[in-house]
Amino acid sequence: MLNNLSQHLKNIEQKKMNIEFSVFFNVLEHSYEKNELSNNFDTLPDYKYFKSITLDNILYLRQNLDVENENHILWYSKIHRFLEFRIRSLRERIRKNYRKKNDQIFFIQNVITLMLEVYILTNDSRYLNTSLKLLKNKSLSKSGFFKSYNGQYSYNLILLNNIIEKIKN
């Protein structure tokens, strides 16, 4: 697990992103332990439907951010497309896959993080727009998906702050 986290940090460093790595590391380390994931990060299956996406798939994509890999690009665009057009049914989809509220929150927060990280690598504003729509989604907000005690949410805010600073400059 720690090897996967350090590899993700190296990938981000190679892309020359300015992120508070210690906060990021603590967030992910706590999240992995808390959610007891299967840590199946060896392969990425072919994309079928959004409802079949697991947290492991999202974490795999985050760990192996690659905007040159066609399979990854397909995943990014399909996830984005679903979120763009079916955002109202997102909560329903998450509930079907994850019964525990913390797992639902962790899943959606990682989807948002993935969209933000893809934006940083590609400069494609569609991904930023989608993540902002998710963050201001009233249905998710009222359900407690965006609470300040959530470490992944804090990391997303750090990413957004860095994006805003880069846009200003």
C-alpha positions in Angstrom: 0.0 0.0 0.0 2.7 2.5 0.9 4.6 1.6 -2.2 1.4 2.5 -4.3 1.1 5.8 -2.4 4.8 6.7 -3.0 4.5 5.8 -6.7 1.5 8.1 -7.0 3.5 10.9 -5.3 6.3 10.3 -7.8 3.9 10.5 -10.7 2.5 13.8 -9.5 6.1 15.1 -8.8 7.0 14.2 -12.4 4.1 16.2 -13.7 5.5 19.2 -11.7 2.4 19.8 -9.6 2.7 21.9 -6.5 0.6 20.0 -3.9 1.1 19.7 -0.2 2.4 16.1 -0.3 2.4 15.5 3.4 -1.3 16.3 3.7 -2.0 14.2 0.6 -0.1 11.2 2.0 -1.8 11.4 5.4 -5.2 11.6 3.7 -4.7 8.6 1.5 -3.0 6.5 4.1 -5.9 7.1 6.5 -8.4 6.4 3.8 -6.9 3.1 2.6 -6.9 1.8 6.2 -10.4 3.0 7.0 -12.1 1.6 3.9 -10.2 -1.7 3.8 -9.9 -1.8 0.0 -8.9 -4.9 -1.8 -5.8 -3.1 -3.1 -6.2 -4.7 -6.5 -4.1 -2.2 -8.4 -2.5 -4.5 -11.0 -4.9 -4.1 -13.9 -7.7 -1.9 -15.2 -10.6 -3.8 -16.8 -12.3 -2.6 -19.9 -14.8 0.1 -19.2 -18.4 -1.1 -19.4 -20.8 1.1 -17.4 -20.5 3.7 -14.7 -22.5 1.4 -12.4 -19.7 -1.2 -12.7 -16.9 1.2 -11.6 -15.4 0.4 -8.3 -13.3 2.4 -5.9 -10.4 0.2 -6.8 -10.8 1.3 -10.5 -10.8 5.0 -9.5 -7.8 4.5 -7.2 -6.0 2.6 -10.0 -6.6 5.5 -12.4 -5.4 8.0 -9.8 -2.3 6.0 -9.0 -1.5 5.6 -12.7 -2.4 8.9 -14.1 -1.6 8.6 -17.8 -3.0 10.9 -20.4 -1.3 9.1 -23.2 -2.7 5.6 -22.5 -5.8 5.2 -24.7 -7.6 2.9 -22.2 -7.1 5.5 -19.4 -8.3 8.3 -21.7 -11.4 6.2 -22.5 -12.1 5.8 -18.8 -11.6 9.5 -18.0 -13.9 10.5 -20.8 -16.6 8.0 -20.0 -16.6 8.9 -16.4 -16.7 12.5 -17.3 -19.5 12.0 -19.8 -21.6 10.1 -17.2 -21.1 12.7 -14.6 -21.9 15.5 -17.1 -25.2 14.0 -18.3 -26.4 11.9 -15.4 -25.3 13.9 -12.4 -28.8 13.7 -11.0 -28.7 9.9 -10.8 -25.2 9.8 -9.3 -26.3 9.5 -5.7 -28.6 6.6 -6.6 -25.7 4.8 -8.5 -23.4 5.2 -5.5 -25.9 3.9 -3.1 -26.4 0.7 -5.2 -22.7 0.0 -5.1 -21.8 1.1 -1.6 -24.2 0.5 1.4 -22.0 2.3 4.0 -22.2 6.1 3.9 -18.5 6.5 4.4 -17.8 4.3 1.4 -20.1 6.4 -0.7 -18.4 9.6 0.4 -15.0 8.2 -0.2 -16.0 7.0 -3.7 -17.4 10.3 -4.8 -14.5 12.3 -3.3 -12.1 10.1 -5.2 -14.0 10.6 -8.4 -13.8 14.4 -7.9 -10.1 14.1 -7.2 -9.6 12.1 -10.3 -11.4 14.7 -12.4 -9.2 17.5 -10.8 -6.0 15.6 -11.4 -6.9 14.9 -15.0 -7.6 18.6 -15.5 -4.2 19.4 -14.1 -2.5 17.1 -16.5 -4.6 17.9 -19.6 -5.7 21.5 -19.0 -9.1 20.3 -20.3 -11.6 22.5 -18.5 -14.4 20.0 -18.9 -12.9 18.0 -16.1 -12.6 21.0 -13.9 -16.2 22.0 -14.7 -17.5 18.5 -13.8 -15.6 18.4 -10.5 -16.9 21.9 -9.6 -20.5 20.8 -10.5 -20.1 17.8 -8.2 -18.7 19.9 -5.4 -21.6 22.3 -5.5 -24.3 19.6 -6.0 -27.0 20.4 -3.4 -28.2 16.8 -3.2 -24.8 15.5 -2.3 -24.0 18.4 0.0 -27.2 18.0 2.0 -26.4 14.3 2.4 -23.1 15.2 4.1 -20.8 14.2 1.2 -18.8 17.4 1.6 -17.8 17.8 5.2 -14.6 19.5 6.3 -13.6 16.5 8.5 -13.3 14.3 5.4 -9.6 14.1 4.5 -10.2 13.5 0.8 -12.5 16.6 0.7 -9.6 18.6 2.3 -7.3 17.3 -0.4 -9.7 18.3 -3.1 -9.8 21.8 -1.6 -6.0 21.9 -1.7 -6.1 20.9 -5.4 -8.7 23.5 -6.2 -6.6 26.2 -4.4 -3.6 25.2 -6.4 -5.6 25.3 -9.6 -7.0 28.8 -8.8 -3.5 30.1 -8.0 -2.2 28.8 -11.4 -5.1 30.3 -13.2 -4.5 33.7 -11.5 -0.8 33.7 -12.5 
